[in-house]
């Protein structure tokens, strides 16, 4: 057995989990910083550009979460379980299967968003200049969807082997390039013409292309625990099934999470462009909890999956609760800080009083419930590793129904304002984390109990 796999099965839980998560957390802090800088640069173009990019954010994050945490989680879980069970050849064969799935889903995203982007963003409240900015940014991002899907899928394969350092190194190495390239393309530097919001999207796609090539070269080399090679190109339905058994339900969860924000963005859009921009900047912090928890979550997928594959069910549960406690604590600290000092975040993007007012109201009401969001997300990733996703899906559905339905009632029936809509969002986040935690505590995974 490989030494990395043995450490996942026998090492002390908290130190091993933190060692796995540390490179991911560093990587994701860099990604968060890049996302903040991109919004900062776009903010210089005015409220229309900021609102336009804000309405694309749910769809962009849907693709990100599907490819990295959704189907990517299915890929990492399948590889980890195969290695935990001693099926190293099957783990290698899973690489080609994962690539096929990634390319198929990338084509679907490209076709749907390029054809329906105008209608989608219009329904979310973007009009005139904001709609034009949304389409300029979105069309480039989704034309390059294959680059995003391959980058995240290949990174998930590597994480499934327990190697968290290479994906982190690629992100950290590419971050300075993206930080320079983004403003250069947005505003135009030297011979480069100013591309506006379209330039920000071109920079992002270029980053994913370069990173994906690095992962591909690694998986073709002898240094990788699992390898992509010609002999592994024979496709088997059972191996597609191992990925899709976890990945497909995870995609449903991703859709629920992002559909919640899309529907609520539509409700907020009725209050005007300034409210939409403020909410967009506030909810961006909520969205950034997803990649932050993913730092712990990807470690949970690998460690729980390896232990479940080896039949160590009790240890798998202890790993899950350890990671969930850490994630809940970190996200709650962020949420409370945002609620107490909302302008420290919002002032990075805009100086418009109405934008700041709407964003601050959101953070003060919803921020204190971020800990529940972190708890539910971490247990969702752990459930991916265990291959048991029913209750995380039901918890996501409850959040969608309560947030969207309750928000609509609060606004359209009861005549409430933004604060009422935000209060419903906060309650829905708390419900999400509570449902997942209670279900897993009561044995939702169906694994063997300790004697």
Buried (B, 14 or more C-beta within 10 A) or exposed (E): EEEBBEBBBEBEBBEBBBBBBBBBBBBBBBBBEBBBBBBBBBBEBBBBBBBBBBBBBBBBBBBBBBBBBBBBBBBBBBBBBBBBBEBBEBBBBBBBBBBBBBBEBBEEBBEBBBEEBBEBBBBBBBBEBBBBBBBBBBBBBBBBBBBBBBBBBBBBBBBBBBBBBBBBBBBBEBBEBBBEBBBBBBBBEEEEEEBBBBBBBBBBBBBBBBBBBBBBEBBEEEEBBBBBEEEBEEEEEEBBEBBBBBBBBBBBBBBBBBBBBBBBBBBBBEBBBBBBBBBBBBBBBBBBBBBBBBBBBBBBBBBBBBBBBBEBBEBBBBBBBBBBBBBBEBBBEBBBBBBEEBEEBBEEBBEBEBBBBBBBBBBBBBBBBBBBBBBBBBBBBBBBBBBBBEBBBBBBBBBBBBBBEBBBBBBEEEEBEBEBBBBBBBBBBBBBBBBBBEBBEEEBBEBEEEE
